[in-house]
């Protein structure tokens, strides 16, 4: 290869067929977290709250991540860094013991907010797309058009512990009102109780998450060939197939026809076919 060649992708056509410009997202910064969220309040549905107020005890069973809201704002005095505020909405399922009867299921909403500061690099370009509509729900105002995109990957949290606490008398001031988006409220078939309850359920959750910032970028990459699928669609499991054709591909289980001695309670698996335990 010539040392004077400036474009390595086109210097040796025997190695590469051509170069192609692609649009992708460059990861500018990322971080991972292992959060232990202690004593997170659960806002139960109205029916669940009525059961908790009369229950002898309650224990959280599992937690499901319903939605994650992400907000990106530039850090003051540092144009290369951005604050990522992430709000997680969980559905909490618990069991309440009422007398000697079977435990009753309770469920409600828990909300957790965290912040990360990452480098998003500086960009003077304002990026708009053809599906952007000004002054609509999916619109992109000019002051947001040059910000990086935040991506959050998170697993469903693990329930580490739970507890029930009596609510303080009316002389105590209640917590600040929680603003719950309408789309989250509609995921429950009953109204959520935000105040006025006698008891409250609290959970401690363990959560793993990855947060990253991305920016649009154009790259030149080598192209060896276009990606054309080689697998036939009918090869996928669950496709309609001729049962006789499928049966013809199964090897004949000759070992199943040969008598085999009993060796205690152990099962033998000749030719990949399991033999049931010997019975008297």
Order of alpha helices (4+ residues) and beta strands (2+ residues): alpha-beta-alpha-beta-beta-beta-beta-beta-alpha-beta-alpha
